[in-house]
């Protein structure tokens, strides 16, 4: 199965983590051509209001403090996906314990806080629920290799869903969140990995290329050297059971039941696509990924109208205040819509465009 992901083409064919930097560089270059001045390492500390209108902002660098008077302010700071305290208080997640995000530096919710302080309605914040190996960007190769639709179990040693849905990170991430510890083990062996190298994986996308199967061993070695617990290897079911802290008899039965489905070409529990039924023989040793529920980051937090104007608790416009991107993205209920990958970025790009146009109109009034 080939998943279609809508992401930025960096122009050099190297599509993957960080590829959106090409878009940011192009936008920055164009902005500078138009005379925009960027104040780096100068975080905004708050918005100032007069008679319910946003009239200025306060920012501060190591060298200076600024009070910037403006008829319109657009806040687009990316949510609070790296703020452990906010994730716990607002959504109940335990960052870097049993819930993992991409932890983008600086995404700590300051923009939302300053809008709330200015009277914005607290509204609709949630996460783009997915599943990942902890500290994903350091182990991206293993993440792609081990998330294939093989036997997946929870801490009790039980299967709990059709592993063929691992291609939909939202469905699978939500299912993992319901399991003990909010994680699951995805198990293959070296023989299955070799088949993927020769014939291609069952689930493939441009973010997790098939070439990763030839790059796995150095990542496993790095994991062992770092004491990283989410990549597990074992030479036997007994050793694997010990490492997973699952009774050996239970794990063996689960594997035997699963292998019987593989032998008959029919999944009697979850009716997985027979093409994904690969028997676990243990040949060459077992390879396991411990995947946790997680998120790219948060979405939402304030309510906006069709012109990206921020609304207060009475659904009235706060004059001069606009928001775009993840701070304002409330197009989901409780889950990212992975049936159309790229929709969060699409919202960010277009809400930013709309907010800019509408703020310009407001200034000219």
Beta strands, then each sheet from edge to edge (+ up, - down):
strand 1: 43-50
strand 2: 53-60
strand 3: 65-69
strand 4: 73-75
strand 5: 100-101
strand 6: 122-133
strand 7: 151-153
strand 8: 183-189
strand 9: 231-234
strand 10: 286-302
strand 11: 309-311
strand 12: 317-323
sheet 1: 1+ 2- 3+
sheet 2: 4+ 12+ 11-
sheet 3: 5+ 10+ 6-
sheet 4: 5+ 10+ 8- 7+
sheet 5: 5+ 10+ 9-
end
